Amino acid sequence: MELDSRSRVANTLVETYRRYVGEPDRLADVYVGFGLFFGGVTLGVVGVLMFLWATTIPAASPFHWQLREIAGALALTGLPAFLLSIPVLLPVDRRATYVAAVGGVVCLVGVGVFVTSYPQHWNVQGTTDHSTLGVVVYTAGLVGLVGAGGAGLVSDRVERARLAGGGGETATDAASADDGASDDPAVSDAEVERDIEEAMSDSELSWGGVEKTNTTRLNIDTGDEDVERSNLTTENANVSRSEGVDSAVSGLQKLRGGESTEETGEGADDQVAALQELRHQQEMEELATDDDDGVIDRVKSLFR
């Protein structure tokens, strides 16, 4: 039962630390920090209560001075414990924690001077007074504690502000980037084509991957009034338009010479048959030519 209670307390401390500070580097820092915090507050409250209790007892009673001594020692010990909890709990540099620890030890030395001197040698006349020494030592320790605690608080606030500011700047940058992207003008097809042509200007291939031909374009800067139009009439213009593949083949055969026999079929079989017939006719013509040449040669030989 006691173990369960301690576990719940430890979990509560860790959850509280995560909620208000962040993820702890070490659990020992959480336990020690909260221990110093609550211990310092408790010692301070108990010291104040005991001092108030001492006021109800006559000064002639030795118990009055004993209560005041205990109350002073508790209060003077609780204050540095409370201040030391700040750099221990906050994620500050270890050097600040070490400075605070040294300051706490110096404060304890000052408390020791108070306990050994009070009341006979504390703020009295006619005998040795150790109050000045105790106050100076205790104050020096407090300076170290306050400096380390203040540095811890400031660094924690700066870190939180930096994280918050960094997120805000990131969001602002993202928004600015979105605005800049939306403000960009639309790119036209002409600009895209121009960019592609500029990129392909040094290439040996065209857009389709075909090798470019090296040609020369002549630009004649001649006005319409300088052109001789006497022979440029529509009657002298011969316009020939091909109606298909067959017409193109026929035109090529005419360029080679001789009349071509055209056979246009409706399918592959018809075209094959037409080609076979054309070849047969060509063979027959060649045979007839050979026979004619043979007869003429025989007639000539008779007259020799």
C-alpha positions as CSV (number, residue, x, y, z in Angstrom):
1,M,0.0,0.0,0.0
2,E,2.8,2.4,0.9
3,L,4.7,1.5,-2.3
4,D,1.5,2.3,-4.4
5,S,1.2,5.6,-2.6
6,R,4.8,6.6,-3.4
7,S,4.4,5.5,-7.0
8,R,1.4,7.7,-7.4
9,V,3.2,10.7,-5.9
10,A,6.2,10.1,-8.2
11,N,4.0,9.9,-11.2
12,T,2.1,13.0,-10.2
13,L,5.4,14.9,-9.9
14,V,6.6,13.7,-13.3
15,E,3.3,14.6,-15.0
16,T,3.3,18.0,-13.4
17,Y,6.9,18.6,-14.6
18,R,6.0,17.6,-18.1
19,R,2.9,19.8,-18.1
20,Y,4.7,23.0,-16.9
21,V,8.3,22.5,-17.9
22,G,8.7,19.8,-20.4
23,E,10.2,16.3,-20.8
24,P,12.8,15.8,-18.0
25,D,16.3,14.9,-18.9
26,R,16.7,12.8,-15.7
27,L,14.0,11.8,-13.2
28,A,16.5,12.5,-10.4
29,D,16.3,16.2,-11.2
30,V,12.5,16.1,-10.9
31,Y,12.6,14.4,-7.5
32,V,15.4,16.5,-6.1
33,G,14.0,19.7,-7.5
34,F,10.5,19.2,-6.1
35,G,12.0,18.0,-2.9
36,L,14.0,21.2,-2.5
37,F,11.0,23.3,-3.5
38,F,8.5,21.7,-1.0
39,G,11.1,21.3,1.6
40,G,12.1,25.0,1.4
41,V,8.5,26.2,1.6
42,T,7.8,23.9,4.5
43,L,10.9,25.0,6.5
44,G,10.0,28.7,5.8
45,V,6.4,28.2,7.0
46,V,7.4,26.3,10.1
47,G,10.1,28.9,10.9
48,V,7.6,31.7,10.7
49,L,5.1,29.9,12.9
50,M,7.7,29.1,15.5
51,F,8.8,32.7,15.5
52,L,5.2,33.8,16.1
53,W,4.9,31.3,18.9
54,A,8.1,32.6,20.5
55,T,6.5,36.1,20.7
56,T,3.9,34.7,23.1
57,I,6.5,33.6,25.6
58,P,8.1,36.1,27.9
59,A,11.6,37.2,27.0
60,A,12.9,36.2,30.4
61,S,12.3,32.6,29.7
62,P,15.2,30.7,28.0
63,F,12.6,28.8,25.9
64,H,11.7,32.1,24.2
65,W,15.3,32.4,22.8
66,Q,15.5,28.8,21.9
67,L,12.3,29.0,19.8
68,R,13.6,32.1,18.1
69,E,16.9,30.4,17.4
70,I,15.2,27.4,15.9
71,A,12.7,29.5,13.9
72,G,15.5,31.6,12.5
73,A,17.6,28.6,11.5
74,L,14.6,26.9,9.8
75,A,13.6,30.1,7.9
76,L,17.2,30.8,6.9
77,T,17.6,27.2,5.6
78,G,14.3,27.1,3.8
79,L,15.0,30.2,1.7
80,P,18.1,28.8,0.0
81,A,16.5,25.4,-0.5
82,F,13.6,27.1,-2.3
83,L,15.9,29.1,-4.5
84,L,18.1,26.1,-5.3
85,S,15.0,24.2,-6.6
86,I,14.7,26.6,-9.5
87,P,17.9,25.8,-11.4
88,V,17.5,22.1,-10.5
89,L,14.0,21.9,-12.0
90,L,14.5,24.1,-15.0
91,P,16.5,22.8,-18.0
92,V,19.4,25.2,-17.5
93,D,23.1,24.8,-18.1
94,R,24.8,22.6,-15.5
95,R,27.2,25.4,-14.5
96,A,24.2,27.5,-13.3
97,T,23.2,24.5,-11.1
98,Y,26.7,24.2,-9.7
99,V,26.8,27.9,-8.9
100,A,23.4,27.6,-7.1
101,A,24.7,24.6,-5.1
102,V,27.8,26.5,-4.0
103,G,25.6,29.4,-3.0
104,G,23.4,27.0,-1.0
105,V,26.4,25.7,0.8
106,V,27.6,29.3,1.6
107,C,24.2,30.0,3.0
108,L,24.4,27.0,5.2
109,V,27.7,28.3,6.5
110,G,26.0,31.6,7.3
111,V,23.2,29.7,9.1
112,G,25.9,27.8,11.1
113,V,27.4,31.2,12.2
114,F,23.9,32.3,13.3
115,V,23.2,29.1,15.3
116,T,26.6,29.2,17.1
117,S,26.4,32.9,17.9
118,Y,22.7,33.5,18.8
119,P,21.8,35.0,21.2
120,Q,24.9,35.8,23.2
121,H,27.1,36.9,20.3
122,W,24.5,38.1,17.8
123,N,23.8,41.8,17.5
124,V,25.1,42.6,21.0
125,Q,27.4,45.2,22.5
126,G,30.2,44.7,25.0
127,T,31.2,41.3,23.7
128,T,32.2,39.6,20.5
129,D,29.6,40.2,17.8
130,H,29.4,37.6,15.0
131,S,26.2,39.0,13.4
132,T,28.1,40.9,10.7
133,L,30.1,37.9,9.6
134,G,27.0,35.7,9.5
135,V,25.0,38.3,7.5
136,V,27.9,38.8,5.0
137,V,28.4,35.0,4.5
138,Y,24.6,34.4,4.1
139,T,24.2,37.3,1.7
140,A,27.0,36.0,-0.5
141,G,25.3,32.6,-0.7
142,L,22.0,34.3,-1.6
143,V,23.6,36.3,-4.3
144,G,24.8,33.1,-6.0
145,L,21.4,31.4,-5.6
146,V,19.5,34.4,-6.9
147,G,21.8,34.7,-9.8
148,A,21.6,31.1,-10.8
149,G,17.8,31.0,-10.3
150,G,17.3,34.2,-12.3
151,A,19.5,32.8,-15.1
152,G,17.4,29.7,-15.1
153,L,14.1,31.6,-15.3
154,V,15.4,33.9,-18.0
155,S,16.8,31.1,-20.1
156,D,13.6,29.1,-19.8
157,R,11.5,32.1,-20.9
158,V,13.8,32.8,-23.8
159,E,13.7,29.2,-24.9
160,R,9.9,29.1,-24.8
161,A,9.8,32.4,-26.7
162,R,12.3,31.1,-29.3
163,L,10.2,28.0,-29.9
164,A,7.0,30.0,-30.1
165,G,8.6,32.5,-32.4
166,G,10.2,29.8,-34.5
167,G,6.8,28.2,-35.1
168,G,5.3,31.5,-35.9
169,E,8.1,32.4,-38.3
170,T,7.7,29.0,-40.0
171,A,4.0,29.5,-40.4
172,T,4.7,33.0,-41.8
173,D,7.3,31.7,-44.2
174,A,4.9,29.0,-45.4
175,A,2.2,31.5,-45.9
176,S,4.5,33.9,-47.7
177,A,5.6,31.0,-50.0
178,D,2.0,30.1,-50.7
179,D,1.2,33.8,-51.5
180,G,4.3,34.0,-53.8
181,A,3.2,30.8,-55.6
182,S,-0.3,32.1,-56.1
183,D,0.9,35.5,-57.4
184,D,3.1,34.0,-60.1
185,P,1.6,34.7,-63.5
186,A,0.4,31.9,-65.7
187,V,2.9,30.6,-68.2
188,S,1.6,30.7,-71.8
189,D,2.2,27.9,-74.4
190,A,4.3,30.3,-76.5
191,E,6.7,30.8,-73.6
192,V,6.9,27.1,-73.0
193,E,7.6,26.4,-76.7
194,R,10.2,29.2,-76.8
195,D,12.0,27.7,-73.8
196,I,12.0,24.3,-75.4
197,E,13.4,25.7,-78.7
198,E,16.1,27.5,-76.8
199,A,17.0,24.3,-74.9
200,M,17.0,22.3,-78.2
201,S,19.0,24.8,-80.2
202,D,22.3,23.1,-79.5
203,S,21.0,19.6,-80.0
204,E,21.4,17.5,-83.1
205,L,18.0,16.0,-82.8
206,S,14.5,17.4,-83.3
207,W,11.6,17.1,-81.0
208,G,10.7,13.6,-82.4
209,G,14.3,12.3,-82.0
210,V,15.0,12.6,-85.8
211,E,18.4,14.0,-86.8
212,K,18.2,17.6,-88.0
213,T,19.1,18.4,-91.6
214,N,21.5,21.3,-92.1
215,T,19.7,23.6,-94.4
216,T,20.0,27.3,-95.3
217,R,17.1,29.7,-95.5
218,L,17.3,32.6,-97.8
219,N,15.3,35.7,-96.9
220,I,14.9,38.1,-99.9
221,D,14.1,41.6,-98.9
222,T,12.2,42.6,-102.0
223,G,9.0,44.6,-102.2
224,D,6.0,43.5,-104.2
225,E,6.5,46.4,-106.7
226,D,10.0,45.0,-107.6
227,V,8.8,41.6,-108.6
228,E,8.4,40.8,-112.3
229,R,4.8,39.5,-112.6
230,S,4.5,39.3,-116.4
231,N,5.1,35.5,-116.5
232,L,3.4,34.8,-113.2
233,T,-0.1,34.2,-114.4
234,T,-2.5,31.6,-113.3
235,E,-2.7,30.1,-116.8
236,N,1.0,29.3,-116.6
237,A,0.8,27.6,-113.3
238,N,0.6,23.8,-113.2
239,V,-0.9,22.6,-110.1
240,S,-0.8,18.9,-109.3
241,R,-2.2,17.4,-106.2
242,S,-1.8,13.8,-105.2
243,E,-4.9,12.0,-104.2
244,G,-3.3,9.2,-102.4
245,V,-0.4,6.6,-102.3
246,D,-1.2,5.2,-105.7
247,S,-1.0,8.7,-107.3
248,A,2.4,9.2,-105.6
249,V,3.7,5.9,-107.0
250,S,2.4,6.7,-110.4
251,G,4.2,10.1,-110.3
252,L,7.5,8.4,-109.4
253,Q,7.2,5.9,-112.2
254,K,6.6,8.7,-114.7
255,L,9.7,10.5,-113.4
256,R,11.7,7.3,-114.1
257,G,10.4,7.1,-117.7
258,G,7.9,5.0,-119.5
259,E,4.2,4.6,-119.1
260,S,3.0,3.0,-116.0
261,T,0.2,0.5,-115.7
262,E,-1.8,1.3,-112.7
263,E,-3.8,-1.3,-110.9
264,T,-5.6,-0.3,-107.8
265,G,-7.0,-3.0,-105.8
266,E,-9.3,-3.0,-102.9
267,G,-7.0,-5.1,-100.7
268,A,-3.7,-6.7,-100.4
269,D,-4.6,-9.7,-102.6
270,D,-5.7,-7.5,-105.4
271,Q,-2.5,-5.5,-105.2
272,V,-0.4,-8.7,-105.3
273,A,-2.3,-10.0,-108.3
274,A,-1.8,-6.7,-110.1
275,L,1.9,-6.8,-109.5
276,Q,2.2,-10.4,-110.8
277,E,0.3,-9.5,-113.9
278,L,2.5,-6.4,-114.5
279,R,5.6,-8.5,-114.1
280,H,4.2,-11.1,-116.6
281,Q,3.5,-8.4,-119.1
282,Q,7.1,-7.0,-118.7
283,E,8.5,-10.5,-119.3
284,M,6.5,-11.0,-122.4
285,E,7.6,-7.6,-123.8
286,E,11.2,-8.6,-123.2
287,L,10.8,-11.9,-125.0
288,A,9.2,-10.2,-128.0
289,T,12.0,-7.7,-128.2
290,D,14.5,-10.5,-128.2
291,D,12.7,-12.4,-131.0
292,D,12.5,-9.3,-133.2
293,D,16.2,-8.7,-132.7
294,G,17.0,-12.3,-133.7
295,V,14.9,-12.2,-137.0
296,I,16.5,-8.9,-138.1
297,D,20.0,-10.3,-137.5
298,R,19.3,-13.4,-139.6
299,V,17.9,-11.3,-142.5
300,K,21.0,-9.1,-142.4
301,S,23.3,-12.1,-142.5
302,L,21.7,-13.3,-145.8
303,F,22.9,-10.1,-147.6
304,R,26.4,-10.3,-146.4
